[in-house]
Amino acid sequence: MIKKYITRIRNNEFLRSTFTLFIATMLMNFFGYLFHFYVGRKLGPVDYGVYGALSSILYLLTVPYTAIQITITKFVSNFKMSNEYAKIKYLIIGSIIKLSIYGIIFVAVFLSLSRIIANFLHIETLTPLFLLGLLFIISILIPINRGVLQGLQDFKNLGYSYIMEGFVKLLSGIILVGLGLGVNGAIGAIILSYLIPFIFTFYFLRFIFREKKIAFPTKNIYVYSFPVFITTFLLTAFYSIDVILIKHFFSAQEAGYYWATSLLGKIVYFASGAVTLVLFPQVNELNLKNIAHKKIFHRALILVSLIGGSITAFYFLFSKFTVNLLFGNQYLAIREFIGFFSLAMALFSLVYVICFYNLSLNRTGFIYILLSSILLETILIYLFHETIMQVIFILLALLSFLLLSLFIFTIVKNEPINSNTGT
C-alpha cells in the first residue's frame, strides 16, 4: 500500500510538487520552532510576551512579502509559458531597485512613530523597533527571487531556500540570544535568516542573468499587486491583531502565555503552507491554457484539512506533554488553550487556500468579506477580552463564518475570463 501511494505521488505533478515543498517547509518550520522554543525558554513569559508583540508587528510589516512573491509568481508564470526569460531578468532587477527605495521611505516613516508604538505595547527600549525597520527592507527583497523560483515551478531550489532560512534562524538565535542579547538577538537572528538565503537565490537563478534583459510595460504588475497586497494584509491582520490587543489589555505574563499558544497553533498554518505555494502557479497556468483546475483546488482543501485535523487532534489528546516538551512547565497554563487555538488555525488555513485560489483566477470580490471579518474581529476582541479563552472562541466563531462565506463565494462565482496580464 505504501508503495502504491509513493507511485501515485510520483506520477501526479501537483502531489509530487506539494510533497517536495511540504518537506522543505516542514524542515524550515522545524528549525524555526526550535528557535522559538529556545527563545521562549531563555526569555521567560514576560520578555517572550514582548517578543510576541514585536513579532505580530513584524507579521504586519512583512505583509508585502507574500504580496510581492505572489505577484512575481503570477507574471513569471506567464513569461515561462512564452519562454520570455529575458523579461524575467528585467523584472528581477527593476523590482529590487524600486522596492529598496520604497522600503527605505517606509522605514523612515515607521521609525518616526516608534515612540508611540513602544508606549502602546509597554516596551521600554526602541532598539527592537529599529531592528524591525532593517528587517522590513530585507523582507521585501527576498520574495522577489522566491517568486521567480515559484513562477518557474522550480520547487526544489525554492525548498532549499526555505530550509536555509530555518537553519540560519536557529543557529543565529542560539548564538545571539545565548550571548545575552535577548529580544534584540532574536530579531537579529531573523534578519540573518532572510539575508543569507536571499544571497543564495541569485545562484539558483544564475541562468536568468545570462539573458539580455528586455523591458516591458510594468503597469499591469502594479494593478495586479494591489488586490494581492490587500488580501495578504487582511489575512495577516487576522492572526496578528489578537496578539497585539492581548499585549495591550492583558498582563505581561498572560501576553507571553497567549503568544506561546499562538505559536503552537500556527504550526497548522505553517505546515499547510506548501499546498498554497504549489496551488497558485499551477492553477494560474491551467487557467491560462483553459484547462480544468477545480480538481487541484479540491485536493488542496483535502490536504490542508488532513494536516490541520491531525495536529489539532494531537493537541487535544496530548496538550500537557506538548507544552512540557516544547516550552517547559512554566508555560503549563496554556495546555487548555492550544487545542482550540489550533482548530482556529485549521479553519484559517482553509480560508488562506480559498483566497489564493481565487486570486490565481483574477477574482477579487472576496476581499470585502475578509475586510468585514477583520473589522468585526477587532471590535469584538476590544469589547470582550475578559479571558484568553474568550478571545479564542471569538476567533473560532469568526473563522467559521468566514470560511463558509468564502466557500459559497467560490462556488457561485462564474468562471473568470482568462487574462494574459503581463505577457
N, C-alpha and C positions, 0 to 999 in steps of 0.2 A: 504493500500500500504506500509506504514511504517513497519507494522507487517510482511509483505511478505519479505521485504528486510532484516529485522533482522533475520528471519528464514533462509534466504539464506546465510547470513554471518555465522551463527552458524553451518550450515551444510557443509560449504566449508572451508577446513583446511587452505588454502592459505589466503582467505579473513579474516577468524577469527584471524589468527596469525598476519596478517598485521594490522588489526583493533586494536588489543591489543598493538602492538608496536607503532602504529601511535599515540594512545592516550598517551602512555608513553613518546615518543619522543617529542610530541607537548607540554606536560607539562614541559619537560626539556627545550625545546626551549622557552617556555613562560617565565619561570623563568630566563633563560639566556638572553632573550631580555629585560626583566625588568632590569636586571643587566646592560646591555649595555646602555639602555636609562638613567638609573640613573647616570652611569659613564659619559655619554656624557653631561648631564646637569651640573654635578659637575665640570668637567674638562674644558668645553668650547671647541670651534672648534680647537684652536691651540694645546692644550695639547691632545685633542682627536685625532688629526692627528698623534701625536707621538705614542699614544697608538695603533692607527690603523696600523701604520707601524710595530710596535713591534708584533702586532697580526698576521700580514702577515708572519713575520719571524717565529712566533710560529706555524702557519699552516705548514710551510715547515719543521720545526724541528719535528713536530708530524706526519710527513708522515709515519714513522714506525708504528704509532698507528693503522691505518686501515690495513696496510700490515700484521702486526702481528695478528690482530684479524681475518682477512680473512683466513690467513694460518692456524691458530689454529682451526678455524671453519671447514676448509676442512678436517683436519686429525681427529678431534674429531668426525665429522660426519661419517667418515669411521669406526672408532673404535666403535661407537654407534651401527652400523649395525651388528657388530660381537660380541657385548657385552664385549668388552675388556676394561673395565673401569680401570683396574689396569695400563694399558698403558697410560691412560689419566692422572693419578696421576704422573707418571714418566715424562710425557710431561710438566705438570704444573711446577713441582719442577725444572726440568732441564732448562726450559725456563726462569724462574725467576732468577736463578743463572747466566746463560750466558748473559742475556740481561742487568742485573745490571752491570756486568763487562764491556760490550761493551758501555753502557751508560756513565759510568764514564770516559772512554777513550775519547769518542766523546766530552763530555762536556769540558774536559781539552783542546782539540784542539780548540773548539768553543770559549772558553774564551780567548785563546791566540790571537784570531782575533777580540776580542771585540772592541778595539780602532778603527780599520779600519771600522767595521760595524757602530759604533757610528758616525764617521766622515761622512760616506756616507749618513746616514739618518739625519744628523744635530742634533744629540742627545748629550746633554752636559754631562750627567752622565752615568756611566757604570753600576750602580746598577740594572736597569731593565734587562740588559743583563745577569748579574749573576743570577738573579731570573729565567730567561728563561732557563738557564742551569739546575737549580734544577728541574724546571717543566718538562724538557725533560726526566729526569731519571724516574720520576713518570709516565709520559705519555706512556712510553714503557712497563710498568708493568701491568697497569690496563687492557689493551686489551687482556692479556693472559687469565684472568679469564672470561672476557666478551666473548671471542672467544669460550671458553669451553661451556658457557651457550648457545651461539648461535648454536654451533655444536650439542648440546644435544636437540636443539629446545625448550629450557626452556625459552620461550619468556616472561613469566610472571615475573620471577626473573630478567631477563635481563632488562625488563622495569623498575622494581623497582630501579635498579642501575642507570638508566638514570635519573629518576625523582629525586633521591637523589643528583645526580650531579648538576642539575639545581637549586635545593633548597639551597644547601650549597653554591653555587657560589653567588646567590643573597644575602643571609644572610651575608656571609663573606664580600661581596663587600660593602654592606651598612655600616657594622661596620668599615672595614679598610679604605675605601675611605672617609667615614664620619669622621674618626679621623684625616683626613688631610694628609694621606699617598700618595694621588694622584695616578700616574701611577703605582708606586710600590705596592700600596694597591690593585689595580685592578688585577695585576699579582699574588699577594699573594692569592687573593680570588680564582683564577683559580687553583692554586696549591692545596688548601684545597678541592676544588670541585672534584679533581681526587683522592686525597689521601684517603678521608673518604669512598667513595663508594668502592674503591679497598679493603679496610679492610673488608667491609661488604660482598663482594662477596665470601670471604672464608666461611662465614656462609652458603651461598646459596649452596656451593659445598662441604659441610662437609661430605656428603655420599661418595664422591670420595676419601677423605683422610682416610676413614676406610679400603680401599683396600690396599693390599700389592703390592707395585709398581712393575711393570715388565718392564725391559729395552727393548728397541727395536732400530734398526738402525735409526738414525736421518738424514742420508744423503739426503733422498728424501724430507725432510722438507725444507732444505736449497735450494735444486734445485727448488722446487715449489715456495718458498717465493721470489725468485729473480724477476720473472716477475710480481708478485703481488706488490712488493715494487716499481718497475719501473712504473707500472700503477698508483699506488697511488701517487707517486711523481709527475708524469706528470699532473694528474688531479688536484692535489693541487696547482701545479705551475700555472696552467691555471687561477685559481681565486685568485692568490696571487701576481703574477708578476706585474699586472696592478697597485695594491695598492702601491707596493714598488717603481715603476717607477714614479707614481704620486707624492709620497712623495719627490722624488729626484728632479723632474723637476718643480713642482708647488709650490706656496707659502704655508706656514703652514696652513693658513685658508682654502685654496682650497683643500689641502690634507685632512683636517678634514671634509669638505663637501663630498668629494669623499668616505671617509671611512664610513660616515653615509649612503650614497647612497648604497654602497656595502653591508652594514649590513642589510638594509631593503630588498634589492634584494635577499640576500642569505636566507631569510625566505622561499622562494620557494624551494631551495635546501635542507634545513634542514627539512622542512615539509614533503618532499617526501622520506627522508632517510629511513624510516621504511620499505618501499617497497623493497629496495635492501637487507636490513637485513634479511627479510624473504625469498626473492627470492633465494639468494645464497645457503644456506644449502638445501633447498627443491629441487632445480634443480640438485644440486650435487648428492643427494640421488636418485632421479628419474633416473638420467643418469647412475649411478652405477647399478641400477636394470633393465636397458634397458626399461624404461617406458617413454612414450612421455612427453615432458616438454614444448613444444612450447606454449601451451595454457596459462601456468603460465607467460611466458615471455610476451605474448600479453596483458594479464591482467595487468601486471606491467606497461607496457608502457601507457595503457589507464588510470590507476590510477594516474600516475605521470603527464600525460597531463592534466587531470582534475584539479589536485591540482595546477599545475603551471598556467594554464589558468585562474582559478578563482582568484588567488592572483594578477596576472598581470592586469586583468580587474579591480579589485578593486583599484589598484594603479592609473591606468589611470583615473578612474572616481572620486576618492576621494584623490588625491595627497596632496592638501593643508591641508585637515582635518587630514590625516595620519601623516604628518610631524609635524603639530602643536601639535597633541595629544602626539606623542611619543618623539619628540626631543625639541619642543618649537619653537617659532618664530625666534630664532637666526639661525635656520637651514632652513628657508623657501626657500632659494636659490636652494635647491636640489629637489624641487617638480617637476621640469621639467625633472629630470633625472630618478626618481625611477621607472616609468612605463617601460621605455626602458631597464633599467638595470635588472628589474625583468623578462622581456621577455628573456634576455640573459641567466639568471639563469634557466629559464624554459627549454631552449634548453640544457643547461649544465646538468640538472637533467636527461634528456633522454639519453644524452651521458654516464652519470655515470651508468645508468641501463644496457645499452648495453655492456659496458666494463666488468662489473662484471658478466653479464650473460655469456659472452664468457670465462671469467676466470673459472667459475664454470664448464665449459665443456673442460677445459685444452687447450683453444685456446689462442695464444699469438701474432699472426700476426698483430693484430690491433695496437699494441704498436708503430709500425713505423708510422702509421697515426697520432697517438697522438703526437709523438715527432716532426714531421714536423709542426704540428699546433702550438705547443709551441714556436718553433724557429721563426715561422712567426709572432706570436703574439708579441714576444719580439722586433723583428726588426721593425715591423710596429708602435708600440707604441713609440719606441725610435726615429723613424724618424718623426712621425706625432702625436704631442701632444699639439696642439695649444689651444684646449678647452677640457673640461671634456666630452662633448657630442661627440666629435670626437673619443675619446678613447672608449666610449661605443659603437659607431657604428662599430668600428674595431672589438670589441668583438662579436657583433651580426653577422657580416659577417663571421668571422672565425668559430663561433659555428654552424652556418647554414651549412657551408661547411663540418665541422667535423661530424655533425650528419648524413648528407646524406652519407658521405663516410663510416662511421661505420655501417650504416643500410645496405648498399649494401654489405659490407664485411660479415655481419652476415647472410644475405640471401644466398649469393652464396657459402659460406663456406660449405664444405661437413661435414656430421656428424662425430664427432671425435670418435676414438677408445676408448672404456671405459678404465679407468685406476683405478687400485686398489692401487694406490700410498699410501704407509704408512701402509697398512694392511697386 
